[in-house]
Amino acid sequence: MRLNIRVRPGVGRTKVAGMAGDPPRLVVQVGEQPVDGKATEAALKAVAKAFGLKPSAVQLISGHTSRDKVIELIGDDSLIKQRYEELLAL
């Protein structure tokens, strides 16, 4: 299942919750700075943890150098969709 996310780098603690933008994007806050892809890598790991997936089940599709990214989660789509809606509401 593909999802839109917005990465907010340089934030004190990692958090996956809330929405931003139009269309709505899941907000992923990470402590890493956007240097050499570190924030992107941290965001993908945070998303995997938030959805209860292995890090290898989260793939970056587009937005390698942007704060707005498209990712693909590999797993049970119904469970992913349910968790996505829960996280958007936080």
N, CA, C and O atoms as a Tinker XYZ file with bonds, in Angstrom:
   360  protein
     1  N      0.845000   -1.170000    0.000000    73     2
     2  CA     0.000000    0.000000    0.000000    64     1     3
     3  C      0.895000    1.240000    0.000000    63     2     4     5
     4  O      1.856000    1.320000    0.766000    81     3
     5  N      0.578000    2.191000   -0.852000    73     3     6
     6  CA     1.363000    3.424000   -0.921000    64     5     7
     7  C      0.762000    4.502000   -0.038000    63     6     8     9
     8  O     -0.455000    4.668000    0.037000    81     7
     9  N      1.653000    5.233000    0.631000    73     7    10
    10  CA     1.245000    6.326000    1.516000    64     9    11
    11  C      2.075000    7.559000    1.230000    63    10    12    13
    12  O      3.225000    7.471000    0.799000    81    11
    13  N      1.471000    8.714000    1.478000    73    11    14
    14  CA     2.182000    9.987000    1.416000    64    13    15
    15  C      2.593000   10.364000    2.830000    63    14    16    17
    16  O      1.785000   10.294000    3.757000    81    15
    17  N      3.851000   10.763000    2.996000    73    15    18
    18  CA     4.316000   11.212000    4.312000    64    17    19
    19  C      5.013000   12.558000    4.174000    63    18    20    21
    20  O      5.510000   12.906000    3.103000    81    19
    21  N      5.043000   13.302000    5.258000    73    19    22
    22  CA     5.828000   14.534000    5.341000    64    21    23
    23  C      6.830000   14.352000    6.469000    63    22    24    25
    24  O      6.446000   14.108000    7.612000    81    23
    25  N      8.110000   14.469000    6.152000    73    23    26
    26  CA     9.171000   14.291000    7.141000    64    25    27
    27  C      9.529000   15.651000    7.735000    63    26    28    29
    28  O      9.746000   16.621000    7.009000    81    27
    29  N      9.587000   15.707000    9.048000    73    27    30
    30  CA    10.019000   16.904000    9.761000    64    29    31
    31  C     11.315000   16.551000   10.500000    63    30    32    33
    32  O     11.284000   15.996000   11.598000    81    31
    33  N     12.446000   16.880000    9.880000    73    31    34
    34  CA    13.737000   16.542000   10.484000    64    33    35
    35  C     14.135000   17.524000   11.583000    63    34    36    37
    36  O     13.609000   18.633000   11.668000    81    35
    37  N     15.078000   17.090000   12.420000    73    35    38
    38  CA    15.633000   17.966000   13.443000    64    37    39
    39  C     14.730000   18.217000   14.623000    63    38    40    41
    40  O     14.933000   19.176000   15.367000    81    39
    41  N     13.729000   17.364000   14.808000    73    39    42
    42  CA    12.811000   17.490000   15.941000    64    41    43
    43  C     13.364000   16.644000   17.086000    63    42    44    45
    44  O     13.991000   15.613000   16.842000    81    43
    45  N     13.146000   17.058000   18.303000    73    43    46
    46  CA    13.725000   16.395000   19.467000    64    45    47
    47  C     13.516000   14.901000   19.560000    63    46    48    49
    48  O     14.464000   14.166000   19.835000    81    47
    49  N     12.298000   14.432000   19.338000    73    47    50
    50  CA    12.068000   12.986000   19.455000    64    49    51
    51  C     11.288000   12.479000   18.251000    63    50    52    53
    52  O     10.545000   13.226000   17.613000    81    51
    53  N     11.465000   11.224000   17.960000    73    51    54
    54  CA    10.810000   10.610000   16.812000    64    53    55
    55  C      9.344000   10.350000   17.135000    63    54    56    57
    56  O      9.004000    9.851000   18.208000    81    55
    57  N      8.477000   10.703000   16.171000    73    55    58
    58  CA     7.036000   10.534000   16.352000    64    57    59
    59  C      6.387000   10.374000   14.982000    63    58    60    61
    60  O      6.736000   11.078000   14.034000    81    59
    61  N      5.448000    9.452000   14.887000    73    59    62
    62  CA     4.675000    9.246000   13.669000    64    61    63
    63  C      3.222000    9.461000   14.038000    63    62    64    65
    64  O      2.593000    8.586000   14.633000    81    63
    65  N      2.679000   10.633000   13.685000    73    63    66
    66  CA     1.298000   10.946000   14.033000    64    65    67
    67  C      0.892000   12.272000   13.420000    63    66    68    69
    68  O      1.728000   13.143000   13.177000    81    67
    69  N     -0.402000   12.413000   13.174000    73    67    70
    70  CA    -0.953000   13.661000   12.670000    64    69    71
    71  C     -0.881000   13.739000   11.161000    63    70    72    73
    72  O     -0.336000   12.861000   10.492000    81    71
    73  N     -1.459000   14.839000   10.633000    73    71    74
    74  CA    -1.441000   15.011000    9.187000    64    73    75
    75  C     -1.104000   16.443000    8.829000    63    74    76    77
    76  O     -1.275000   17.367000    9.624000    81    75
    77  N     -0.618000   16.600000    7.606000    73    75    78
    78  CA    -0.252000   17.909000    7.089000    64    77    79
    79  C     -0.483000   17.924000    5.588000    63    78    80    81
    80  O     -0.362000   16.898000    4.919000    81    79
    81  N     -0.815000   19.095000    5.068000    73    79    82
    82  CA    -0.907000   19.283000    3.622000    64    81    83
    83  C     -2.185000   18.801000    2.989000    63    82    84    85
    84  O     -3.082000   18.268000    3.642000    81    83
    85  N     -2.231000   19.011000    1.677000    73    83    86
    86  CA    -3.360000   18.595000    0.870000    64    85    87
    87  C     -2.808000   18.012000   -0.417000    63    86    88    89
    88  O     -2.249000   18.777000   -1.203000    81    87
    89  N     -2.915000   16.737000   -0.693000    73    87    90
    90  CA    -3.663000   15.753000    0.073000    64    89    91
    91  C     -2.997000   15.469000    1.418000    63    90    92    93
    92  O     -1.804000   15.718000    1.592000    81    91
    93  N     -3.778000   14.945000    2.371000    73    91    94
    94  CA    -3.229000   14.686000    3.710000    64    93    95
    95  C     -2.033000   13.742000    3.664000    63    94    96    97
    96  O     -2.049000   12.710000    2.992000    81    95
    97  N     -1.004000   14.129000    4.397000    73    95    98
    98  CA     0.201000   13.311000    4.513000    64    97    99
    99  C      0.425000   12.988000    5.985000    63    98   100   101
   100  O      0.221000   13.835000    6.855000    81    99
   101  N      0.840000   11.772000    6.252000    73    99   102
   102  CA     1.178000   11.368000    7.605000    64   101   103
   103  C      2.473000   12.069000    8.001000    63   102   104   105
   104  O      3.449000   12.032000    7.251000    81   103
   105  N      2.493000   12.707000    9.170000    73   103   106
   106  CA     3.673000   13.436000    9.627000    64   105   107
   107  C      4.614000   12.489000   10.365000    63   106   108   109
   108  O      4.206000   11.754000   11.265000    81   107
   109  N      5.887000   12.526000    9.958000    73   107   110
   110  CA     6.924000   11.716000   10.592000    64   109   111
   111  C      8.008000   12.668000   11.082000    63   110   112   113
   112  O      8.729000   13.265000   10.282000    81   111
   113  N      8.118000   12.807000   12.401000    73   111   114
   114  CA     9.137000   13.671000   12.994000    64   113   115
   115  C     10.322000   12.818000   13.403000    63   114   116   117
   116  O     10.166000   11.767000   14.024000    81   115
   117  N     11.522000   13.292000   13.042000    73   115   118
   118  CA    12.745000   12.569000   13.395000    64   117   119
   119  C     13.784000   13.543000   13.915000    63   118   120   121
   120  O     13.774000   14.720000   13.556000    81   119
   121  N     14.680000   13.056000   14.758000    73   119   122
   122  CA    15.724000   13.888000   15.331000    64   121   123
   123  C     16.882000   14.151000   14.388000    63   122   124   125
   124  O     17.610000   15.129000   14.559000    81   123
   125  N     17.063000   13.291000   13.393000    73   123   126
   126  CA    18.181000   13.428000   12.474000    64   125   127
   127  C     17.993000   14.640000   11.562000    63   126   128   129
   128  O     16.873000   15.032000   11.237000    81   127
   129  N     19.111000   15.212000   11.167000    73   127   130
   130  CA    19.112000   16.340000   10.234000    64   129   131
   131  C     19.054000   15.811000    8.792000    63   130   132   133
   132  O     19.468000   14.683000    8.525000    81   131
   133  N     18.539000   16.629000    7.867000    73   131   134
   134  CA    18.443000   16.188000    6.467000    64   133   135
   135  C     19.782000   16.267000    5.736000    63   134   136   137
   136  O     19.946000   17.049000    4.799000    81   135
   137  N     20.723000   15.459000    6.172000    73   135   138
   138  CA    22.066000   15.434000    5.589000    64   137   139
   139  C     22.374000   13.995000    5.166000    63   138   140   141
   140  O     22.253000   13.061000    5.960000    81   139
   141  N     22.767000   13.838000    3.919000    73   139   142
   142  CA    23.151000   12.518000    3.389000    64   141   143
   143  C     22.067000   11.459000    3.576000    63   142   144   145
   144  O     22.382000   10.285000    3.770000    81   143
   145  N     20.804000   11.853000    3.522000    73   143   146
   146  CA    19.701000   10.903000    3.605000    64   145   147
   147  C     19.425000   10.345000    4.992000    63   146   148   149
   148  O     18.634000    9.412000    5.131000    81   147
   149  N     20.063000   10.901000    6.026000    73   147   150
   150  CA    19.883000   10.362000    7.382000    64   149   151
   151  C     18.461000   10.547000    7.885000    63   150   152   153
   152  O     17.918000    9.650000    8.529000    81   151
   153  N     17.844000   11.692000    7.606000    73   151   154
   154  CA    16.473000   11.928000    8.049000    64   153   155
   155  C     15.509000   10.987000    7.332000    63   154   156   157
   156  O     14.574000   10.471000    7.943000    81   155
   157  N     15.731000   10.766000    6.052000    73   155   158
   158  CA    14.876000    9.847000    5.292000    64   157   159
   159  C     14.986000    8.437000    5.845000    63   158   160   161
   160  O     13.976000    7.761000    6.042000    81   159
   161  N     16.199000    7.996000    6.093000    73   159   162
   162  CA    16.415000    6.654000    6.645000    64   161   163
   163  C     15.731000    6.510000    8.005000    63   162   164   165
   164  O     15.088000    5.496000    8.277000    81   163
   165  N     15.869000    7.519000    8.850000    73   163   166
   166  CA    15.235000    7.487000   10.167000    64   165   167
   167  C     13.720000    7.482000   10.041000    63   166   168   169
   168  O     13.035000    6.810000   10.811000    81   167
   169  N     13.190000    8.229000    9.073000    73   167   170
   170  CA    11.741000    8.281000    8.866000    64   169   171
   171  C     11.200000    6.922000    8.434000    63   170   172   173
   172  O     10.154000    6.486000    8.917000    81   171
   173  N     11.902000    6.257000    7.536000    73   171   174
   174  CA    11.446000    4.943000    7.082000    64   173   175
   175  C     11.451000    3.935000    8.229000    63   174   176   177
   176  O     10.535000    3.121000    8.346000    81   175
   177  N     12.474000    3.989000    9.071000    73   175   178
   178  CA    12.526000    3.096000   10.237000    64   177   179
   179  C     11.404000    3.415000   11.215000    63   178   180   181
   180  O     10.804000    2.504000   11.785000    81   179
   181  N     11.116000    4.692000   11.415000    73   179   182
   182  CA    10.045000    5.096000   12.337000    64   181   183
   183  C      8.688000    4.631000   11.827000    63   182   184   185
   184  O      7.849000    4.177000   12.606000    81   183
   185  N      8.474000    4.743000   10.528000    73   183   186
   186  CA     7.207000    4.281000    9.942000    64   185   187
   187  C      7.075000    2.772000   10.117000    63   186   188   189
   188  O      6.006000    2.282000   10.483000    81   187
   189  N      8.144000    2.037000    9.862000    73   187   190
   190  CA     8.106000    0.580000   10.032000    64   189   191
   191  C      7.712000    0.228000   11.457000    63   190   192   193
   192  O      6.865000   -0.638000   11.676000    81   191
   193  N      8.317000    0.891000   12.416000    73   191   194
   194  CA     8.012000    0.615000   13.822000    64   193   195
   195  C      6.566000    0.972000   14.149000    63   194   196   197
   196  O      5.882000    0.210000   14.832000    81   195
   197  N      6.093000    2.123000   13.669000    73   195   198
   198  CA     4.726000    2.572000   13.950000    64   197   199
   199  C      3.676000    1.624000   13.372000    63   198   200   201
   200  O      2.589000    1.481000   13.932000    81   199
   201  N      4.001000    0.978000   12.254000    73   199   202
   202  CA     3.065000    0.060000   11.614000    64   201   203
   203  C      3.317000   -1.399000   11.991000    63   202   204   205
   204  O      2.606000   -2.290000   11.527000    81   203
   205  N      4.317000   -1.646000   12.826000    73   203   206
   206  CA     4.622000   -3.009000   13.241000    64   205   207
   207  C      5.186000   -3.861000   12.122000    63   206   208   209
   208  O      4.918000   -5.060000   12.047000    81   207
   209  N      5.970000   -3.237000   11.250000    73   207   210
   210  CA     6.560000   -3.938000   10.112000    64   209   211
   211  C      8.077000   -4.006000   10.246000    63   210   212   213
   212  O      8.677000   -3.254000   11.014000    81   211
   213  N      8.681000   -4.906000    9.498000    73   211   214
   214  CA    10.139000   -4.942000    9.418000    64   213   215
   215  C     10.586000   -3.741000    8.587000    63   214   216   217
   216  O      9.868000   -3.328000    7.677000    81   215
   217  N     11.750000   -3.177000    8.878000    73   215   218
   218  CA    12.238000   -2.047000    8.080000    64   217   219
   219  C     12.301000   -2.343000    6.582000    63   218   220   221
   220  O     12.113000   -1.442000    5.765000    81   219
   221  N     12.560000   -3.582000    6.224000    73   219   222
   222  CA    12.632000   -3.944000    4.805000    64   221   223
   223  C     11.268000   -3.915000    4.118000    63   222   224   225
   224  O     11.197000   -3.969000    2.890000    81   223
   225  N     10.180000   -3.829000    4.897000    73   223   226
   226  CA     8.830000   -3.778000    4.336000    64   225   227
   227  C      8.382000   -2.359000    4.013000    63   226   228   229
   228  O      7.253000   -2.148000    3.570000    81   227
   229  N      9.264000   -1.384000    4.234000    73   227   230
   230  CA     8.959000    0.016000    3.928000    64   229   231
   231  C      9.949000    0.485000    2.876000    63   230   232   233
   232  O     11.160000    0.503000    3.101000    81   231
   233  N      9.407000    0.866000    1.716000    73   231   234
   234  CA    10.265000    1.274000    0.609000    64   233   235
   235  C      9.945000    2.699000    0.175000    63   234   236   237
   236  O      8.779000    3.088000    0.101000    81   235
   237  N     10.978000    3.466000   -0.109000    73   235   238
   238  CA    10.816000    4.826000   -0.609000    64   237   239
   239  C     10.564000    4.770000   -2.111000    63   238   240   241
   240  O     11.360000    4.209000   -2.864000    81   239
   241  N      9.443000    5.362000   -2.542000    73   239   242
   242  CA     9.095000    5.365000   -3.961000    64   241   243
   243  C      9.549000    6.661000   -4.621000    63   242   244   245
   244  O     10.168000    6.644000   -5.685000    81   243
   245  N      9.233000    7.795000   -3.971000    73   243   246
   246  CA     9.654000    9.089000   -4.513000    64   245   247
   247  C      9.856000   10.086000   -3.381000    63   246   248   249
   248  O      9.380000    9.886000   -2.263000    81   247
   249  N     10.576000   11.174000   -3.696000    73   247   250
   250  CA    10.822000   12.211000   -2.709000    64   249   251
   251  C     12.139000   12.036000   -1.982000    63   250   252   253
   252  O     12.249000   12.391000   -0.808000    81   251
   253  N     13.133000   11.498000   -2.654000    73   251   254
   254  CA    14.424000   11.212000   -2.017000    64   253   255
   255  C     15.035000   12.436000   -1.348000    63   254   256   257
   256  O     15.668000   12.312000   -0.300000    81   255
   257  N     14.856000   13.614000   -1.934000    73   255   258
   258  CA    15.460000   14.827000   -1.370000    64   257   259
   259  C     14.410000   15.840000   -0.921000    63   258   260   261
   260  O     14.736000   16.999000   -0.663000    81   259
   261  N     13.167000   15.415000   -0.829000    73   259   262
   262  CA    12.075000   16.296000   -0.437000    64   261   263
   263  C     11.544000   15.898000    0.932000    63   262   264   265
   264  O     11.731000   14.763000    1.370000    81   263
   265  N     10.886000   16.826000    1.601000    73   263   266
   266  CA    10.232000   16.480000    2.864000    64   265   267
   267  C      8.962000   15.672000    2.612000    63   266   268   269
   268  O      8.554000   14.872000    3.453000    81   267
   269  N      8.339000   15.882000    1.455000    73   267   270
   270  CA     7.152000   15.108000    1.068000    64   269   271
   271  C      7.604000   13.893000    0.278000    63   270   272   273
   272  O      8.306000   14.005000   -0.726000    81   271
   273  N      7.182000   12.725000    0.758000    73   271   274
   274  CA     7.642000   11.470000    0.173000    64   273   275
   275  C      6.467000   10.532000   -0.077000    63   274   276   277
   276  O      5.423000   10.637000    0.567000    81   275
   277  N      6.652000    9.626000   -1.009000    73   275   278
   278  CA     5.716000    8.532000   -1.241000    64   277   279
   279  C      6.457000    7.262000   -0.864000    63   278   280   281
   280  O      7.559000    6.998000   -1.346000    81   279
   281  N      5.829000    6.478000    0.009000    73   279   282
   282  CA     6.438000    5.221000    0.438000    64   281   283
   283  C      5.472000    4.074000    0.160000    63   282   284   285
   284  O      4.269000    4.278000    0.001000    81   283
   285  N      6.016000    2.887000    0.108000    73   283   286
   286  CA     5.192000    1.696000   -0.048000    64   285   287
   287  C      5.428000    0.787000    1.142000    63   286   288   289
   288  O      6.562000    0.485000    1.513000    81   287
   289  N      4.304000    0.354000    1.736000    73   287   290
   290  CA     4.364000   -0.576000    2.859000    64   289   291
   291  C      3.915000   -1.936000    2.360000    63   290   292   293
   292  O      2.867000   -2.065000    1.727000    81   291
   293  N      4.714000   -2.944000    2.650000    73   291   294
   294  CA     4.412000   -4.296000    2.197000    64   293   295
   295  C      3.890000   -5.086000    3.390000    63   294   296   297
   296  O      4.601000   -5.317000    4.368000    81   295
   297  N      2.628000   -5.493000    3.285000    73   295   298
   298  CA     1.988000   -6.231000    4.361000    64   297   299
   299  C      0.492000   -6.319000    4.104000    63   298   300   301
   300  O      0.033000   -6.115000    2.980000    81   299
   301  N     -0.255000   -6.619000    5.138000    73   299   302
   302  CA    -1.710000   -6.729000    5.053000    64   301   303
   303  C     -2.314000   -5.333000    4.877000    63   302   304   305
   304  O     -2.289000   -4.521000    5.802000    81   303
   305  N     -2.857000   -5.057000    3.688000    73   303   306
   306  CA    -3.371000   -3.723000    3.378000    64   305   307
   307  C     -4.473000   -3.262000    4.329000    63   306   308   309
   308  O     -4.542000   -2.081000    4.668000    81   307
   309  N     -5.331000   -4.178000    4.758000    73   307   310
   310  CA    -6.419000   -3.769000    5.658000    64   309   311
   311  C     -5.870000   -3.327000    7.015000    63   310   312   313
   312  O     -6.356000   -2.353000    7.590000    81   311
   313  N     -4.872000   -4.026000    7.527000    73   311   314
   314  CA    -4.255000   -3.640000    8.799000    64   313   315
   315  C     -3.468000   -2.336000    8.657000    63   314   316   317
   316  O     -3.483000   -1.492000    9.552000    81   315
   317  N     -2.784000   -2.183000    7.529000    73   315   318
   318  CA    -2.021000   -0.957000    7.286000    64   317   319
   319  C     -2.967000    0.229000    7.196000    63   318   320   321
   320  O     -2.697000    1.280000    7.777000    81   319
   321  N     -4.066000    0.074000    6.480000    73   319   322
   322  CA    -5.034000    1.173000    6.336000    64   321   323
   323  C     -5.627000    1.557000    7.682000    63   322   324   325
   324  O     -5.776000    2.741000    7.981000    81   323
   325  N     -5.966000    0.565000    8.495000    73   323   326
   326  CA    -6.524000    0.832000    9.821000    64   325   327
   327  C     -5.526000    1.604000   10.685000    63   326   328   329
   328  O     -5.890000    2.584000   11.335000    81   327
   329  N     -4.280000    1.165000   10.690000    73   327   330
   330  CA    -3.249000    1.836000   11.487000    64   329   331
   331  C     -2.977000    3.243000   10.954000    63   330   332   333
   332  O     -2.749000    4.163000   11.739000    81   331
   333  N     -3.000000    3.424000    9.633000    73   331   334
   334  CA    -2.798000    4.721000    9.005000    64   333   335
   335  C     -3.866000    5.699000    9.487000    63   334   336   337
   336  O     -3.549000    6.833000    9.846000    81   335
   337  N     -5.104000    5.280000    9.497000    73   335   338
   338  CA    -6.201000    6.150000    9.953000    64   337   339
   339  C     -6.053000    6.494000   11.428000    63   338   340   341
   340  O     -6.340000    7.620000   11.836000    81   339
   341  N     -5.606000    5.528000   12.232000    73   339   342
   342  CA    -5.367000    5.789000   13.662000    64   341   343
   343  C     -4.276000    6.848000   13.847000    63   342   344   345
   344  O     -4.422000    7.762000   14.658000    81   343
   345  N     -3.196000    6.719000   13.098000    73   343   346
   346  CA    -2.074000    7.656000   13.229000    64   345   347
   347  C     -2.436000    9.051000   12.727000    63   346   348   349
   348  O     -1.992000   10.045000   13.303000    81   347
   349  N     -3.229000    9.142000   11.675000    73   347   350
   350  CA    -3.661000   10.448000   11.175000    64   349   351
   351  C     -4.476000   11.199000   12.226000    63   350   352   353
   352  O     -4.404000   12.424000   12.325000    81   351
   353  N     -5.254000   10.447000   13.011000    73   351   354
   354  CA    -6.141000   11.065000   13.997000    64   353   355
   355  C     -5.410000   11.535000   15.262000    63   354   356   357
   356  O     -5.978000   12.293000   16.049000    81   355
   357  N     -4.181000   11.107000   15.466000    73   355   358
   358  CA    -3.440000   11.493000   16.675000    64   357   359
   359  C     -2.994000   12.928000   16.625000    63   358   360
   360  O     -2.359000   13.411000   17.563000    81   359
